[in-house]
Structures are given as structure tokens and as C-alpha cells.
């Protein structure tokens, strides 16, 4: 498990992978608000096409949004938030 801390009002990349298929399990905290979820990712590394599905539960609305992008065979998990956030995540991948 890896801890990532996002400052308020920031966006950027949390992690990257070169695998075609990945599962990212995460828990995030924004003060008293918590969210736990899973992002399933499939990437065509030849065309840089990314498909993903996210499922999560949260105690109250959080303002962190995830997006995925791919370039040159590398898939990036990106975020954007207006609130300071701590994320604990685990990346599992298979090529």
C-alpha cells in the first residue's frame, strides 16, 4: 500500500503503470469524509485508449475526481481536488 497526499486546490498524477490491465484499490480521507473504492483499468498501449470503471462508497460527498490518461504505453491515474486529501492505494497489474 502507498500513501499519497494531495494539497487543497491541486491536481496531478498519483501513479503510473505500463500494464495493459490494472486494478487500483483506494481509501481516501478529506477531514471527516471518507471514500473507499476500486478502479478497474484496461489500456490498449498501442493506441493509448483507456477504459475504466470506478465503484465506490463514501460517508459524505468528497470533491476528489479521478481521471486516467495514456501516452507512449504509460497509463496515468490523475486527480483533481479543492480539499486537502490523503489517499491510501494499492495498484495491482497484469500485462
Secondary structure as GFF3:
##gff-version 3
##sequence-region A 1 95
A	DSSP	beta_strand	2	6	.	.	.	ID=ss1
A	DSSP	beta_strand	10	17	.	.	.	ID=ss2
A	DSSP	beta_strand	21	30	.	.	.	ID=ss3
A	DSSP	beta_strand	33	44	.	.	.	ID=ss4
A	DSSP	beta_strand	49	58	.	.	.	ID=ss5
A	DSSP	beta_strand	65	71	.	.	.	ID=ss6
A	DSSP	beta_strand	74	81	.	.	.	ID=ss7
A	DSSP	beta_strand	85	94	.	.	.	ID=ss8
###
